[in-house]
Amino acid sequence: MSDQIVRILLVEDNPLHAKLIQRLLDTEMQLRCEVVAVDHLSDGLGQLERGATDLVLLDLILPDSQELETLFRIRSAAPDVPVVILTGLDDVKLAAHAVEAGASDFLLKTRLNGVALDRAIRYTLARKRAHGGEWDSPMFRLAQQQFLKAAQIMNLDDNIRQRLLFPQRTQVVSFPFFRDDRAQVETVFGYRVQHVLTMGPTKGGIRYHEDVDLGDVAALATLMTWKCALMRLPFGGAKGGVRVDPTGLSKSELQRLTRRYTAEIIDIIGPDKDIPAPDMGTDEQVMAWVMDTYSQQVGHAVPAVVTGKPVVLGGSLGRKEATGRGLVYVIEAAAEMIGLDLAKSSAVVQGFGNVGSFAARFLAEAGVKIIAVSDISTGLYNRAGLSVNALLEYVAKNRALAGFPDAEPISNAELLELECDVLVLAALQNQVTAENAGRIRCRLLAEGANGPTTLEADEILNERGVHIIPDILGNAGGVTVSYFEWVQGLQNLTWTLDEINHRLKAILLDAFARTRRRAEDDQSDLRTAALIEGIARVTQAKLLRGLFP
């Protein structure tokens, strides 16, 4: 038993429940607990003002405060103190909303026992300690909130729920590389996170961006797990990244950075362990350097160690455009579901990198009028429609959209709020939030980026009748064709582009159909249904494999 005392504030107005909880805290805990119990929120707020509280056990229905307002007042008084909600069976939905709003967990009072209470407190405190460092990112909080919401709806076993909240394996490295003048050595942080090792080798991209941190990489690895499971691919989720601005590096500097990063993580990657791929800030050239560095270490060429590499080195036809193409396949299916004629529709595309540019191109080929696009340099708007071919030619010459003629420059905020039929989010996370969700004017919102819509925005959009294609379904084309590339590499064969696109479409439409059926059966939105599909598959695999030792 730990010698550290955990100071708990219990806010509960039901004397029977309060007495039960205090007895459990006094007699059945692995931790040593010091409890202050109050039955009014005002008394609890006064206790928090005095400090010295490690965790709050909170009933949301009190004589002087009701429902989520109770949580908001507690968090306003002590934003860094974790809160575990105490709820009855009739208030489980309210408790789930409280978790979405920032509570750490919830406990059913009618099923409360010493084991459940002890676990909830220990895991909550452990998560708080982890979040105190690089884990604490908006994207990782969003990924956990999405998972907890789905877990509550599907009544996920608590053992599985706690196991899947954090990645199974994490490597954090710092390493140097020479700048071109050879007089300056730059030191950067790198990451490789493997969320679940149960399903087979892990799979996920490598991101180069100045804002990369452990929390973001962990969130992306988590989303990749659900994505692979939803697509029924034999992978767990992984992700990697280096905290660096790649646009400020020369090609030779980028190569040195990549080779050193590969050397740092080389023990945990491999065609049977963990297979990297391109992501934001990386491309097929970076994958070629990763493959070569790995192959030099093992003494022979290993094309299957990465995907998204050049075709001449064993890459797959169709991989570069796979995410954008797959997103349009799902948009077409969703449009048919809601009765939207794409040939008479308009679209706005946020982000004109790999995913956004190909999505715009394939939408235009389907007859959709592209009225606005954006990249990091600017947004462009033309109600009469933009020529995607002209945009692609301009970016190929100028590297950015800024200065493109025949369009009106607009801000990112203005672009998101344009009236259109389809809004494609293919840039960064947290683009549609509670602040702007009420002003989004589209019928179909398609997520090509990871985590572009917050849970609060989800609820607002769903209430307004906006149909959302969630990221783990919408942008799964990339990892699906990466799977094809991995299979081709292991078997030393190649498929034609038509074969690849046919297989890609079949897998994505099957996942969409299963997600739609679950959403209809559960009366839920597509995001929740897609998450439940993925989580259920991972849960089944974990239960079948059992626990070692």
QUIVEN-V374594 format. One record per residue. RES is the residue in one small letter. SS is DSSP state (a for helix, b for strand, c for the rest). OMEGA is omega in whole degrees, -180 to 180 (none if undefined). Layout:
# QUIVEN-V374594
res->{RES RES}
ss->{SS SS}
omega->{OMEGA OMEGA}
This chain:
# QUIVEN-V374594
res->{m s d q i v r i l l v e d n p l h a k l i q r l l d t e m q l r c e v v a v d h l s d g l g q l e r g a t d l v l l d l i l p d s q e l e t l f r i r s a a p d v p v v i l t g l d d v k l a a h a v e a g a s d f l l k t r l n g v a l d r a i r y t l a r k r a h g g e w d s p m f r l a q q q f l k a a q i m n l d d n i r q r l l f p q r t q v v s f p f f r d d r a q v e t v f g y r v q h v l t m g p t k g g i r y h e d v d l g d v a a l a t l m t w k c a l m r l p f g g a k g g v r v d p t g l s k s e l q r l t r r y t a e i i d i i g p d k d i p a p d m g t d e q v m a w v m d t y s q q v g h a v p a v v t g k p v v l g g s l g r k e a t g r g l v y v i e a a a e m i g l d l a k s s a v v q g f g n v g s f a a r f l a e a g v k i i a v s d i s t g l y n r a g l s v n a l l e y v a k n r a l a g f p d a e p i s n a e l l e l e c d v l v l a a l q n q v t a e n a g r i r c r l l a e g a n g p t t l e a d e i l n e r g v h i i p d i l g n a g g v t v s y f e w v q g l q n l t w t l d e i n h r l k a i l l d a f a r t r r r a e d d q s d l r t a a l i e g i a r v t q a k l l r g l f p}
ss->{c c c c b b b b b b b c c c a a a a a a a a a a a a a c c c c b b b b b b b c c a a a a a a a a a c c c c c b b b b b c b b c c b b c a a a a a a a a a a c c c c b b b b b b c a a a a a a a a a a a a c c c c b b b b a a a c c a a a a a a a a a a a a a a a a a a c c c c c c a a a a a a a a a a a a a a a a c c c c a a a a a a a c c c c b b b b b b b b b b c c c c c c b b b b b b b b b b c c c c c c c b b b b b b b b c c c c a a a a a a a a a a a a a a a a a a c c c c b b b b b b b b c c a a a c c a a a a a a a a a a a a a a a a a a c b c c c b b b b b c c c c c a a a a a a a a a a a a a a a c c c c a a a b c c c c a a a c c c c c c c c a a a a a a a a a a a a a a a a a c c c a a a c b b b b b c c c a a a a a a a a a a a a c c c b b b b b b c c c c b b b c c c c c c a a a a a a a a a a a c c c c c c c c c b b b c a a a a a c c b c c b b b b c c c c c c b c c c c a a a c b c c b b b b c c c c c b c a a a a a a a a a c c c b b b c a a a a c c a a a a a a a a a a a a a a a c c c c c a a a a a a a a a a a a a a a a a a a a a a a a a a c c c a a a a a a a a a a a a a a a a a a a a c c c c}
omega->{-180 176 -178 179 176 -177 -173 172 179 179 -174 -176 177 -173 180 179 180 -180 178 -178 179 179 179 180 -178 -167 -169 -176 170 179 172 -173 172 -169 168 -177 176 -179 176 179 -179 178 178 178 177 178 179 178 179 178 176 175 -180 -176 178 168 -165 167 -176 -178 -176 -179 -176 176 -175 168 -172 177 177 179 -177 -180 177 -177 176 -179 -178 -174 -177 -179 -180 -177 172 -176 172 -173 172 -179 -178 -178 -177 179 177 179 178 177 179 177 177 -177 174 175 -175 -175 172 180 175 -177 -177 180 -172 173 -175 -178 -179 -179 180 -180 -178 -179 -178 -179 179 178 178 178 178 179 179 -179 180 179 -175 176 -171 176 179 -177 179 176 178 -180 179 179 178 179 -178 177 179 -179 180 -178 -178 180 -177 178 -174 179 178 -178 -179 -177 -173 -178 -178 -180 -178 -178 -178 174 177 -178 166 -174 -179 167 -179 165 -173 -179 179 178 -176 175 -180 176 -177 176 176 -175 166 -176 176 -171 -177 180 -173 -166 -172 175 179 -173 177 -173 174 -176 171 -179 -176 -179 180 172 -175 -180 180 -180 177 178 -180 177 178 179 179 176 -179 -179 -180 180 178 179 -177 176 -175 -177 160 -177 176 174 177 179 173 -179 -177 175 -175 -180 179 -178 172 180 -180 176 179 179 179 177 -177 -178 179 177 178 179 -179 -176 -169 -177 -177 175 -179 -176 177 -178 -173 -172 178 180 178 173 -179 177 177 -177 -177 176 177 178 177 178 177 180 -177 180 178 -177 178 -178 -177 173 177 -178 179 -177 -174 179 177 169 -177 180 178 -178 -178 178 179 176 -177 169 176 -177 -175 -177 -170 -177 178 179 -180 178 -180 174 -178 176 180 179 -180 178 177 -180 -176 178 180 178 -176 -179 179 -172 175 -178 172 -178 175 -177 -178 172 -177 -175 -176 -178 178 176 178 -180 -177 174 179 178 178 177 -179 177 180 -175 180 174 177 167 -176 -175 -176 167 180 -177 172 -176 180 179 179 175 -179 178 178 177 -180 178 -179 -180 178 -179 -170 176 -180 -178 -176 179 180 -179 176 177 180 177 177 179 178 -180 179 -180 -178 -174 176 175 -179 176 -178 174 179 177 -175 -179 -175 178 173 178 177 -174 177 -177 -175 -176 180 -179 177 -174 176 175 -176 178 -175 -176 173 176 176 175 -178 -176 180 179 179 177 176 -176 180 -179 179 179 -180 177 176 -180 -175 169 -173 -176 -175 173 -173 -176 -177 -180 -179 -178 179 178 171 175 177 -180 179 179 180 180 180 -176 -180 176 178 174 176 179 179 177 -178 -179 178 179 179 -178 -179 -178 -179 -179 174 178 178 -179 179 178 -180 179 -180 178 179 -179 -176 -175 -178 176 -176 -180 -179 180 179 178 -179 177 -179 -179 -179 -180 178 179 179 -180 -180 -179 180 180 179 -175 178 0 none}
